[in-house]
Amino acid sequence: MIQKYQADVSIIGGGIAGIVAAIELLDANKTVVIFERDDERNFGGLAKESFGGMFFVNSKQQKLMGVKDSAELALQDWHSFAEFDDDNVWGKKWAEKFIRSTDEIYQWLTKRSVQYFPVIHWVERGLFKPGNSVPRFHMVWGTGYGLIQAMIKTLEKHPNCKNLQLFFNHKVEDLIKKEGKIIGIKGINEIDKSPFESQSAATMIATGGINGNMEKVRKHWHKDWGTPPERILNGSHHFSDGLIHDVAEKHGAKISNMQNMWNYAAGIPHFKPRRANHGLSLVPPKSALWLNYKGERMGPVPLITSFDTRYLVTRICQEEKKYSWQVLNKKIALKELAVSGSEFNDGIKNKKIVSFLSTLLLGNKSFYKELVENSPDFIVAYSVEELAEKMNALTGTDDVDVELLRKSIGNYDDNISRGKKFHNDEQLRRIAHARQYSGDKVRTSKFAKINDKNAMPLVAIREFILSRKSLGGIQTDLNSHVLTPKDKADYQSQIPGLYAIGEASGFGGGGSHGIRALEGTFLGTCVLTARTAALDFIQNK
């Protein structure tokens, strides 16, 4: 027997985009049903696991820190980093809409009990292309976990919460179309395998991207990266599999820019995995040496985090073996090594200011201990020779050449020994640049040697490319309506009754970030696209 539901709007996916759309619809006293494929404990999706950074322009925090910003400057930076294709018209329009809406997003969230840490991070500054001219990465107090908790609480306490139906472990498998209009969805309850249908005036796709599906990731691997690595870790949501992208395309939707992905270069296999091929995304220390599989420093520009994440992935993928090593020592690890997510950031996640400040000043000792005890990809040694031996033992090869490794470390350390005014190394210049900003100074070592007897043991981390976010997706207009491909007259039609929001829409227009993101932009574009779709439905129904 088919279980049947009805509401004004059916939402496929219970991540941040789906939740925000539901809140906006409940504000207008609309009836909503959300179908989430995951368990209730994971309500909130990948956003719940995220670090919680959000990109804002001209924020209160920026002004308090003396950061002079503007929408014009931010848009200039965005276009520089995005390198939009000429035909990515909707992506460009959504980029501008987002830049000019960040204050509205900020206010909407703060009214719903979301708070931000006062110090702004400065990431994606640019390497060969200008990136963020000023710091814009605002950390949610509580990380992405706190952000989602605030949104869930808003749903639960909403005066119109009776209008919301919420179903977990429900897999949507198709859309229902009648006379050219999407009138609902159908799928299966994965607990008891019973079918269900939901009819509604509008359907919103909020299913995330494709980056949890390694088959699709490999299929759409960008040509700039050559052939995909033998091993790619999953740093995305395991149900971000592109199923509904395929369904939407079957019903006439335009899918665009799927080759554009925001993957990370410093993933390690999660030592407490919650899904197949689960990867943990590290925030690489600026003071670590980034080496290829042979223990040789990559160049000609040394790899260093916070400037151009896409370049890191591109450069590693140029190697014969497409994984890398970071070599550092315990002192650097305690000061600089972190995780890009809510996990292992307990102080800020749990809103414990003393714990957070202690970690900031003394290092994340518990995380370091976890890695030493539980991660085989985290190696410690007390000499370069021992380190090389253990690196080769891990890979089962003799790829790491101890002389190359000694040279890589020695040349870098010798450069530091000559004194600051004689530094002639691009990584040291970028460390000096980073330390000029107070938000980075406290977390960046002051020209730390690697082979330092007072900072032992030495550390080597084997890192893999980690699949994360889709920068392409279902193409939408500026009201989040799903669009068809262009016809012979270069015209695109809306698919009546169908919206796409969040990552499913390529974060707006099927590709609002182009080939690179300025970071912190993903959560905000999820909020904007979701609110846009909900408000359009409210105004037109």
Secondary structure, DSSP 8 states (H G I E B T S, - for coil): --EEEEEEEEEE--BHHHHHHHHHHHHTT--EEEE-SS-GGGTBHHHHHS--EEE-SS-HHHHHTT----HHHHHHHHHHHH---TT-HHHHHHHHHHHTTHHHHHHHHHTTT--B-SS-B----BSSSB--SS--EEEBTTHHHHHHHHHHHHHHT-TTGGGEEEESSEEEEEEEEETTEEEEEEEEETTT--EEEEEEEEEEE----STT-HHHHHHT--GGG-S--S--EE-S-TT-SSHHHHHHHHTT--EE-TT-EEEEEEEEE-SS-SSTTBEEEEE--TTSEEE-TTS-B--SS---TTS-HHHHHHHHTTSSS-EEEEEEEHHHHHHH-EESSSTT-HHHHTT-HHHHHHHHHH--HHHHHHHHHH-TTEEEESSHHHHHHHHHHHHTS--S-HHHHHHHHHHHHHHHHT-GGG---HHHHHHHHHHTSHHHHTTS-SS--SS-TTS-SEEEEEEEEEEEEES-EE-B-TT-EEE----TTS---EEEEEEE-GGGBTTTTT-TTTT---SSHHHHHHHHHHHHHHHHHHHH-
